[in-house]
Amino acid sequence: MKMIAGGALLQCCAMAVADELPPDEKTPELESPAKARIRVFGRNSVYVDLFKNSECYTKKFIGTAPNQIVASGGFSDTMGSFFGTVSNVTIGMPESPTTRRINDISFFGARAFFKEYEIEAGQPLTISSGIVDPHASCRVTASFIPQPGKDYEAFFQIRGSACVLQTKEIVTTPDGTDLAGIAGLKRAFICSENK
């Protein structure tokens, strides 16, 4: 009982001291970290994982790494893409040449879709993508540092016999939106603890 009363008294005094400070001397509110956004495309057989605040990727079981976002490759995405019922998830990013031709990159049993995410700017972001198919299997990775207020997109595709991860910035031009290269974009490697 004595301990509860002492705790209540301490809390009371702390509140009183805070209230007595002049307005310009109160503790400033913490500003939220600067943000950027990324749009990730997926479809049946294609997996795309984002690893926040990391320059490398892990091979842990799907979605088990604490900093991992499974953007494509989960069961519901795969089934939705296969049956053509999957929906895009948007947070208001501008369209791009890829969104304008999304129906052209879809085919029977693999409807393309996208998901948009807010990410922390100024911190590394790693993308690990690939295809798991009875006839082909590959992985492509990329890492970069998103800049505040910028919009990006990542689109995995197969060109001929090559697997490609198109990772671009969405830019505004006099004719609308277009895609541009990302400064500092580099290949990502597996995190050392997974080797």
N, C-alpha and C positions, 0 to 999 in steps of 0.2 A: 504494500500500500504506500509505504514511504517512497519507494522508487518511482511509482506512477505519479505521485504528487510532484516529486522533484523534476521528472521529465516534463510535466505540464508547465511547471514554473519556468524551466529553461526555454521551452518553446515560446511561451508568452513573452519573455524578455527579448528573445531573438527577433520576434515580430515587432516589438516596440522599438528596438534599435533601428531596424530597417525603415520603419515609418518616420523616424526622426531625421533621417538624412535629407538634405536639400535635394530637389529634383535632379540637379546636374551631377550629383555625386552617387546616385544609385547605380547599382551594377547594371551595365548595359545588357540588353537582351542579346542572346547568342544569335548570330546570323546563320541562316541555313546555308550549307555548302552550295556553290554554284552548280548548276545543272546543265546537262545536254540531253539530247534524245537520240534514240536509235530505233530503226525499223528493221525487223528481221523477217526474211521470207522462209517459208518451209513448205513441205508437202510430204506425201507418203514416201517412206524409205529414206528421207533426208533428215538428218539430225543437225541441230544447231544449238550449241551451248554458249552462254556468255559467262565469263568469269570476271566479276567485279574486283577492282583494286588489285589486279594481278597481271603480271607480264607473262604468265605461263598458264597451262591448263592441266587438269587432273584427269585420270582415267577411272575415277571411282564410279560406283554404280550410279545410274542415272539420277540426278538430282540430290545426291548425298553430300556433295561438297558444300560447306557453309556459304561460300560466295558464288555459287553456281545458279544460273537461271536457265531452265530448259525451255528454249524458245520453240523448238520443233523436235519431234521424235518421241514425245509422250504418247501413251496409248490412245487418249481421246483425240489428239491431233491426227495420228495415223489413221484411225478409223474414220474420222470426219473427212479427211482428205480422200480416202479411198472411196467413200460413199458420196462425196460431193456435198456434205452438209456442214463442213467447217466454216467458221466465220472469222473475218478479220477483227483484230482488237486494236482500236486506235485511241490515241490521246491527243489528236489534233495536229499531227505533223502534216506538212504540205505534201501534195502529190509529187511523184517523180516519174521519170521515163519508165521505171520498172512497174510502178503501180498502174500506169496507163496501159501497159500491155500484159497485165496479170493473167488475162484469159488466154493469151498466146503461149504462156509458159506452163499452162495446165494441160493435162491430157487424161484420158480415161483411166480411172483408178488412182489418180494423183492430182487432185485439185490444189493449185497453189493458194497460199494464204499468207497473211503477214500479221505480226504483232509489234506494237510499238511500246518502248520502255523509256522511262526517265532514268538517266544515269548520272553519276557524279562526275563533274568536269574536273580536270586537273589530276585525275587518278587514272592509272592504266586500266584498260579494258582489253580482255582477250576473248577472241571468238574461235571456237573449235567447231568445225562442220565437216560433214561427209555424207556418204551414202552407204547403206547396208542393203545389199541386194544379192540374190543368188548368183547373179552374173558379174557383179562388180562390187568393189569395196575400196574406198579411199578416204583420207582425212586431209583437210586443208585448214591451216590456222593463221591467224593474224592478230597483231596487238598494236594498239595506239593509245594516245592520251587525248580523250575528247576535250574540246575547248568549250568554254561557257557559252551558252545560247546557240550552239551549233546543232544541226540535225544531220544524222548519218543513216546509212542503210547497209545491210549485208545480205547478199544474195548468192547462194551456192548453186552452181550449175556444172554440167558436163559439156565440154566443147570438144567434139571429136573423141579422142581417147584421154583428154586431160580433164582433171577436176579443178575447178576454178572457184575461188571465193571472191566475188566482186564486192569490195568494201570501199564505199565512197562517201563523200560529203554531199548533201543536198544543198545546192546553191540557187539563188534567185538571179535570173538574167532578164534582160528587157523582153524576151519572148516567153517568160514563165520560169519554170524550175528545170534544173539540169543537174547532172552529177559531175563531181570534180574529185581529183585525187586528194588523198589525206597526207599532209606532211608528217613524217615520222612513222608511217605505217611500216611494220616489219613482220616477219614470220615469227610465230610464237613456238616455244618448245614445251615439252612436258615438265611439270614442276619436279625439282630434284628429289623430293621425298617419294615420288612415284616411280623412280627409275629402279 
